[in-house]
Amino acid sequence: MDTVELGKTGLRPSVMGLGAGGPSRLGQSYEAPREQSVEVVREALELGVTLIDTAEAYRTEEIVREGIQGTPRETLVLCTKKSTWKEPEPAEVRQGCEDSLRQLGVEAIDVYQMHGVSPERYPYVRDELVPVMLELRDEGKIRFLGITEAFESDTGHEMLQMALEDDVWDVMMVGFNLLNQTARERVFAETMHRGIGTLIMFAVRRAFSNPDRMREILNELVEKGQLDPEFAEAEDRFQFLLDGGAEDLADAAYRFCRYEPGADVVLSGTGKVEHLRRNVESLNRPPLSEAAVARAREIFAKVDSVSGS
Ligand SMILES: NC(=O)c1ccc[n+]([C@@H]2O[C@H](COP(=O)([O-])OP(=O)(O)OC[C@H]3O[C@@H](n4cnc5c(N)ncnc54)[C@H](OP(=O)(O)O)[C@@H]3O)[C@@H](O)[C@H]2O)c1
């Protein structure tokens, strides 16, 4: 699998990252046997994935620990997160980091991220929690500082635009997909300029894995005046992606993100080895045709109100 420079961090992970959260949480959300979730991690490494993203909130850190056993630590980029929705005290960030280190069974976290930060919470994170992150970095417990947005509610990247004003973040996790491409102008233009690494979430999510959900989202977009009703109603609305070389919608969704300038690592979350293998194949395929990409940009140009979840 191809690798990519993660901003200016000097890290060079695979272009696909394994997400241990999202709707699947490696299958733990639908009660997959623990062994199956561990197998997803092992198989991902086997297939060349070298970046794994987890979080204290996902309760998958120990599964990741089991899955990475035997893999040389220096070949991996491990990312985890501290939840921010309950406004943690600064001391809780230190505690959270130490708990994550223990659960992952490592001495340092490569990218430690403030998780799902809302625009309202951002000033608190910057003023009260970043100082603790910097201490943890000085102590060698974390290597780089990351922040992830609450894309389901912050579909226009308001928080990341605030974070881009501050010179502290090495890596940002950004919601981006075929439906909502606003990160192109609102985030990637600046992250590329500044050398901030990006991890892409929501590439497929529910919209591209569940046709009923897709229909609901398209109807919502028509009602909001962000999508042409003719496109939404057409039976063969996504045929242009298949004509552009895609195997199916999930394949198109991952490849669309993979080749977006400024999108460094595309995260893929699954609890199924079969899906994992398909997704690795997708991320290894060439770009969709230029015509298909141009059409996707045009169709969804006005969309900024949905995450695809
Ligand atoms: N704010 C945040 O910090 C935040 C928020 C969301 C996500 N994330 C991170 O980003 C990662 C990626 O996000 P995500 O999990 O939403 O990723 P995703 O890859 O966009 O979507 C995952 C969903 O698609 C399904 N899926 C995966 N491959 C498929 C395939 N080939 N065919 C059909 N369905 C497929 C999965 O179900 P199956 O299990 O059935 O495959 C799951 O429901 C997360 O795991 C997490 O690490 C962070």
The ligand as an SDF file (V2000), in Angstrom:
LIG
                    3D

 48 52  0  0  0  0  0  0  0  0999 V2000
  -15.0590   12.8750   15.7320 N   0  0  0  0  0  0  0  0  0  0  0  0
  -14.2500   11.8440   15.6200 C   0  0  0  0  0  0  0  0  0  0  0  0
  -13.1820   11.8650   16.1770 O   0  0  0  0  0  0  0  0  0  0  0  0
  -14.6150   10.6680   14.7700 C   0  0  0  0  0  0  0  0  0  0  0  0
  -15.9270   10.5070   14.3390 C   0  0  0  0  0  0  0  0  0  0  0  0
  -16.1850    9.4480   13.4800 C   0  0  0  0  0  0  0  0  0  0  0  0
  -15.1720    8.6000   13.0920 C   0  0  0  0  0  0  0  0  0  0  0  0
  -13.9170    8.7720   13.5660 N   0  0  0  0  0  0  0  0  0  0  0  0
  -12.8030    7.8730   13.1900 C   0  0  0  0  0  0  0  0  0  0  0  0
  -12.8590    7.6740   11.8100 O   0  0  0  0  0  0  0  0  0  0  0  0
  -12.9150    6.2730   11.5620 C   0  0  0  0  0  0  0  0  0  0  0  0
  -13.6090    6.0460   10.2480 C   0  0  0  0  0  0  0  0  0  0  0  0
  -14.9570    6.4750   10.3560 O   0  0  0  0  0  0  0  0  0  0  0  0
  -16.1090    5.4740   10.0960 P   0  0  0  0  0  0  0  0  0  0  0  0
  -15.9300    4.2870   10.9680 O   0  0  0  0  0  0  0  0  0  0  0  0
  -17.3700    6.2140   10.1520 O   0  0  0  0  0  0  0  0  0  0  0  0
  -15.7080    5.0250    8.6680 O   0  0  0  0  0  0  0  0  0  0  0  0
  -16.2910    4.6910    7.3190 P   0  0  0  0  0  0  0  0  0  0  0  0
  -15.2600    3.7790    6.7970 O   0  0  0  0  0  0  0  0  0  0  0  0
  -16.6520    5.9130    6.5830 O   0  0  0  0  0  0  0  0  0  0  0  0
  -17.7010    3.9590    7.5580 O   0  0  0  0  0  0  0  0  0  0  0  0
  -17.8040    2.8260    8.3150 C   0  0  0  0  0  0  0  0  0  0  0  0
  -19.1940    2.2070    8.1220 C   0  0  0  0  0  0  0  0  0  0  0  0
  -19.2820    1.6690    6.8180 O   0  0  0  0  0  0  0  0  0  0  0  0
  -19.4410    0.2430    6.8790 C   0  0  0  0  0  0  0  0  0  0  0  0
  -18.5460   -0.3050    5.8640 N   0  0  0  0  0  0  0  0  0  0  0  0
  -17.1870   -0.3030    5.8630 C   0  0  0  0  0  0  0  0  0  0  0  0
  -16.7160   -0.8860    4.7500 N   0  0  0  0  0  0  0  0  0  0  0  0
  -17.7860   -1.2550    4.0160 C   0  0  0  0  0  0  0  0  0  0  0  0
  -17.9420   -1.9020    2.7560 C   0  0  0  0  0  0  0  0  0  0  0  0
  -16.9060   -2.2780    2.0260 N   0  0  0  0  0  0  0  0  0  0  0  0
  -19.1940   -2.1210    2.3060 N   0  0  0  0  0  0  0  0  0  0  0  0
  -20.2630   -1.7570    3.0340 C   0  0  0  0  0  0  0  0  0  0  0  0
  -20.1730   -1.1370    4.2280 N   0  0  0  0  0  0  0  0  0  0  0  0
  -18.9560   -0.8840    4.7210 C   0  0  0  0  0  0  0  0  0  0  0  0
  -19.0580   -0.1770    8.2690 C   0  0  0  0  0  0  0  0  0  0  0  0
  -19.8150   -1.3030    8.7110 O   0  0  0  0  0  0  0  0  0  0  0  0
  -19.2080   -2.8000    8.8140 P   0  0  0  0  0  0  0  0  0  0  0  0
  -18.6620   -2.9650   10.1940 O   0  0  0  0  0  0  0  0  0  0  0  0
  -20.4220   -3.6170    8.5670 O   0  0  0  0  0  0  0  0  0  0  0  0
  -18.1680   -2.9420    7.7510 O   0  0  0  0  0  0  0  0  0  0  0  0
  -19.4290    1.0700    9.0800 C   0  0  0  0  0  0  0  0  0  0  0  0
  -20.8130    1.0680    9.4020 O   0  0  0  0  0  0  0  0  0  0  0  0
  -13.5920    5.7140   12.7920 C   0  0  0  0  0  0  0  0  0  0  0  0
  -13.4410    4.3400   12.9300 O   0  0  0  0  0  0  0  0  0  0  0  0
  -12.9020    6.5120   13.8510 C   0  0  0  0  0  0  0  0  0  0  0  0
  -11.6100    5.9750   14.0710 O   0  0  0  0  0  0  0  0  0  0  0  0
  -13.6250    9.8030   14.3790 C   0  0  0  0  0  0  0  0  0  0  0  0
  1  2  1  0
  2  3  2  0
  2  4  1  0
  4  5  1  0
  4 48  2  0
  5  6  2  0
  6  7  1  0
  7  8  2  0
  8  9  1  0
  8 48  1  0
  9 10  1  0
  9 46  1  0
 10 11  1  0
 11 12  1  0
 11 44  1  0
 12 13  1  0
 13 14  1  0
 14 15  2  0
 14 16  1  0
 14 17  1  0
 17 18  1  0
 18 19  2  0
 18 20  1  0
 18 21  1  0
 21 22  1  0
 22 23  1  0
 23 24  1  0
 23 42  1  0
 24 25  1  0
 25 26  1  0
 25 36  1  0
 26 27  1  0
 26 35  1  0
 27 28  2  0
 28 29  1  0
 29 30  1  0
 29 35  2  0
 30 31  1  0
 30 32  2  0
 32 33  1  0
 33 34  2  0
 34 35  1  0
 36 37  1  0
 36 42  1  0
 37 38  1  0
 38 39  2  0
 38 40  1  0
 38 41  1  0
 42 43  1  0
 44 45  1  0
 44 46  1  0
 46 47  1  0
M  CHG  2   8   1  16  -1
M  END
$$$$
